[in-house]
Amino acid sequence: MIITKKNIPYYIEFVGPSGVGKSILQKEVLRIREPDINWLTPEEFIKLENVTVNDEIFNSTFQEIIKSKINKVLAHDLTSTNHLKVLSFLYRNITSVALVHHYNKNYKVLFEEGLFHNFGDSLFDLHQTNYKEFDDIISNRAIVFCTAKPETIANQILERNRLFSILQPFHEFKNFSELVEYQKGYLREVDRHIGLLRQKKVPILQINTSDNLQKNAIKVNGFINNLGQEKT
């Protein structure tokens, strides 16, 4: 494949409830990506640039976001094992995000789950306390906002658990009605976040994951390809 450098780093990520279909959409976007590409996955970037993890990648802004998120996770009524599972996942995720953010100078990078999706609540707390750091960290970022009806998401969560025994800690011990209410609350919070990002002129593509998968993937690819053109 031929990789096109843009000389303007861009960070794109999928945002939406767990179970909405982000992973399936990301895989389809990757499948139909053209051979002459102008974006990478984090894994492709790390392999291409041969970068490694070190303490330098976690600047003061990332440190603040991490500290806030740890406190939020521990405040949830989860078992100790699930607290550890969530924190371990978040560490892997923020490490990938920080690594790409620190070293990327030339590429568009597409995250299946990135800073906004997993650390959105802490990121928006940062907006309340230090809007300059917030503005700095959202620069050259874009969002693919994946959404669907709460009932659809709840059904998909239960079906995924039935077929693959996959259930997020925050979904455990919830029946269908409880999952619907949980998704409604999550979507209200994300809508507030998306509203602020729109005010900040962050490019956002909203996708209904109940629509045709291939058509949605084509929309996402077009969205990514057009990013940054006004700056070049």
PLY file of the C-alpha trace (Angstrom):
ply
format ascii 1.0
element vertex 232
property float x
property float y
property float z
element edge 231
property int vertex1
property int vertex2
end_header
0.00 0.00 0.00
1.07 3.59 -0.60
0.82 5.89 2.42
0.28 9.59 1.83
1.83 12.05 4.28
-0.32 15.13 4.90
2.21 17.02 7.06
-0.75 17.92 9.27
-1.48 15.31 11.95
-5.16 14.49 12.42
-6.72 12.23 15.01
-10.09 10.67 14.21
-12.00 8.40 16.52
-15.28 6.57 16.86
-17.44 7.70 19.77
-20.60 5.98 20.95
-22.06 3.54 23.46
-20.47 0.14 23.96
-22.54 -2.22 21.85
-23.59 0.34 19.24
-21.40 -1.22 16.55
-18.22 0.87 16.49
-15.93 -2.14 16.10
-17.93 -3.59 13.22
-17.99 -0.23 11.44
-14.26 0.32 11.98
-13.48 -3.08 10.47
-15.64 -2.30 7.42
-14.00 1.12 7.01
-10.62 -0.59 7.08
-11.77 -3.28 4.63
-12.86 -0.80 1.95
-9.91 1.56 2.44
-8.25 2.30 -0.89
-4.70 1.00 -1.55
-3.43 4.59 -1.93
-4.35 5.52 1.63
-4.02 8.76 3.54
-4.75 7.45 7.03
-3.45 4.80 9.40
-4.64 2.86 12.40
-2.64 3.43 15.63
-1.09 -0.03 15.23
0.02 0.78 11.68
1.49 4.11 12.77
3.43 2.56 15.68
4.84 -0.15 13.41
5.65 2.28 10.58
7.43 4.81 12.78
8.88 2.19 15.16
8.00 4.27 18.24
8.08 2.95 21.78
6.41 3.81 25.06
8.24 6.02 27.56
7.31 8.45 30.31
7.68 11.45 27.98
4.50 10.62 26.09
2.35 11.43 29.13
2.46 15.22 29.33
0.82 17.20 32.14
-2.54 17.29 30.34
-2.62 13.53 29.96
-1.57 13.12 33.58
-4.50 15.30 34.68
-6.97 13.38 32.54
-5.66 10.03 33.82
-5.90 11.09 37.47
-9.47 12.29 36.98
-10.49 9.09 35.20
-9.02 6.84 37.90
-11.11 8.64 40.52
-14.25 8.30 38.40
-13.76 4.59 37.82
-13.11 3.87 41.49
-16.25 5.80 42.42
-18.39 3.29 40.48
-19.94 0.41 42.40
-17.95 -2.39 40.78
-16.16 -5.42 42.12
-12.43 -5.04 42.72
-11.79 -7.35 39.79
-13.89 -5.22 37.47
-12.23 -2.04 38.70
-8.92 -3.60 37.74
-10.23 -4.75 34.35
-11.51 -1.27 33.51
-8.33 0.49 34.66
-6.14 -1.97 32.75
-8.12 -1.40 29.55
-7.99 2.37 30.02
-4.23 2.29 30.56
-3.69 0.41 27.30
-5.97 2.82 25.48
-4.46 6.06 26.82
-0.96 4.71 26.16
-1.81 4.18 22.49
-3.43 7.62 22.25
-0.54 9.40 23.98
2.07 7.54 21.95
0.54 8.58 18.64
-0.14 12.12 19.88
3.49 12.53 20.98
5.19 11.24 17.84
2.79 11.88 14.97
3.77 14.78 12.72
2.48 13.74 9.31
-0.47 11.37 9.33
-4.16 11.02 9.86
-4.71 8.29 12.45
-8.05 6.56 12.99
-8.81 5.14 16.45
-11.59 2.65 17.01
-11.74 4.01 20.56
-9.69 7.00 21.60
-9.51 9.94 23.95
-13.07 11.22 23.64
-14.75 7.84 23.85
-12.95 6.50 26.90
-11.88 9.68 28.69
-14.62 12.08 27.58
-15.96 12.79 31.07
-12.48 13.64 32.38
-11.63 15.59 29.25
-14.69 17.77 29.68
-13.88 18.31 33.34
-10.62 19.73 31.99
-12.65 22.20 29.95
-14.10 23.54 33.19
-10.72 23.99 34.87
-8.31 24.76 32.04
-9.97 25.60 28.75
-6.63 26.39 27.07
-5.33 22.87 27.67
-8.70 21.57 26.48
-8.52 23.60 23.29
-4.95 22.43 22.68
-5.78 18.76 23.03
-8.86 18.88 20.76
-6.99 20.63 17.95
-6.75 18.58 14.74
-9.23 16.02 16.04
-12.41 14.73 14.47
-15.25 12.51 15.63
-17.34 9.76 14.05
-20.33 9.78 16.39
-22.02 6.37 16.30
-25.55 6.24 17.62
-28.75 4.19 17.49
-31.94 3.83 19.48
-31.29 2.81 23.12
-33.47 -0.27 22.62
-31.38 -1.34 19.63
-28.15 -0.93 21.56
-29.51 -2.88 24.54
-30.57 -5.74 22.27
-27.14 -5.81 20.65
-25.42 -5.93 24.05
-27.52 -8.88 25.15
-27.08 -10.68 21.83
-23.31 -10.20 21.93
-23.25 -11.63 25.44
-25.38 -14.60 24.35
-23.23 -15.41 21.34
-19.74 -14.53 22.56
-20.04 -14.16 26.36
-18.82 -10.57 26.06
-20.25 -8.14 28.59
-18.74 -4.86 29.76
-18.44 -4.42 33.57
-20.88 -1.49 33.51
-23.49 -3.73 31.83
-23.29 -6.64 34.25
-26.41 -7.62 36.18
-28.63 -5.35 34.06
-31.77 -6.61 32.33
-33.08 -5.21 29.05
-35.02 -2.31 30.63
-32.06 -1.33 32.81
-29.73 -1.40 29.82
-32.13 0.85 27.87
-32.14 3.40 30.71
-28.35 3.18 30.99
-27.98 3.90 27.27
-30.39 6.82 27.44
-28.26 8.40 30.17
-25.06 7.72 28.27
-26.43 9.21 25.05
-27.59 12.35 26.90
-24.08 12.83 28.27
-22.42 12.23 24.91
-24.85 14.65 23.23
-23.67 17.37 25.63
-20.07 16.59 24.82
-20.73 16.56 21.09
-22.52 19.91 21.41
-19.44 21.49 22.97
-17.18 19.99 20.31
-19.42 21.44 17.60
-19.08 24.85 19.24
-15.30 24.36 19.13
-15.54 23.59 15.38
-14.38 19.99 15.76
-15.42 18.08 12.59
-18.14 15.55 13.47
-19.82 12.90 11.35
-22.92 11.36 12.92
-23.66 7.79 11.89
-26.74 5.71 12.66
-25.28 2.23 12.98
-28.70 0.72 12.22
-28.26 1.89 8.62
-26.48 -0.13 5.91
-22.96 -1.02 7.07
-21.20 -0.54 3.73
-22.88 2.80 3.06
-21.90 3.97 6.55
-18.30 2.88 5.94
-18.21 4.81 2.65
-19.43 7.90 4.49
-16.71 7.51 7.11
-13.97 7.06 4.51
-15.16 10.17 2.67
-15.21 12.12 5.93
-11.64 11.08 6.75
-10.34 11.83 3.26
-11.74 15.35 3.36
-10.24 16.26 6.73
-7.51 18.84 6.65
-8.01 19.83 3.02
-8.81 23.39 4.02
-5.40 23.56 5.76
-3.29 22.28 2.90
0 1
1 2
2 3
3 4
4 5
5 6
6 7
7 8
8 9
9 10
10 11
11 12
12 13
13 14
14 15
15 16
16 17
17 18
18 19
19 20
20 21
21 22
22 23
23 24
24 25
25 26
26 27
27 28
28 29
29 30
30 31
31 32
32 33
33 34
34 35
35 36
36 37
37 38
38 39
39 40
40 41
41 42
42 43
43 44
44 45
45 46
46 47
47 48
48 49
49 50
50 51
51 52
52 53
53 54
54 55
55 56
56 57
57 58
58 59
59 60
60 61
61 62
62 63
63 64
64 65
65 66
66 67
67 68
68 69
69 70
70 71
71 72
72 73
73 74
74 75
75 76
76 77
77 78
78 79
79 80
80 81
81 82
82 83
83 84
84 85
85 86
86 87
87 88
88 89
89 90
90 91
91 92
92 93
93 94
94 95
95 96
96 97
97 98
98 99
99 100
100 101
101 102
102 103
103 104
104 105
105 106
106 107
107 108
108 109
109 110
110 111
111 112
112 113
113 114
114 115
115 116
116 117
117 118
118 119
119 120
120 121
121 122
122 123
123 124
124 125
125 126
126 127
127 128
128 129
129 130
130 131
131 132
132 133
133 134
134 135
135 136
136 137
137 138
138 139
139 140
140 141
141 142
142 143
143 144
144 145
145 146
146 147
147 148
148 149
149 150
150 151
151 152
152 153
153 154
154 155
155 156
156 157
157 158
158 159
159 160
160 161
161 162
162 163
163 164
164 165
165 166
166 167
167 168
168 169
169 170
170 171
171 172
172 173
173 174
174 175
175 176
176 177
177 178
178 179
179 180
180 181
181 182
182 183
183 184
184 185
185 186
186 187
187 188
188 189
189 190
190 191
191 192
192 193
193 194
194 195
195 196
196 197
197 198
198 199
199 200
200 201
201 202
202 203
203 204
204 205
205 206
206 207
207 208
208 209
209 210
210 211
211 212
212 213
213 214
214 215
215 216
216 217
217 218
218 219
219 220
220 221
221 222
222 223
223 224
224 225
225 226
226 227
227 228
228 229
229 230
230 231
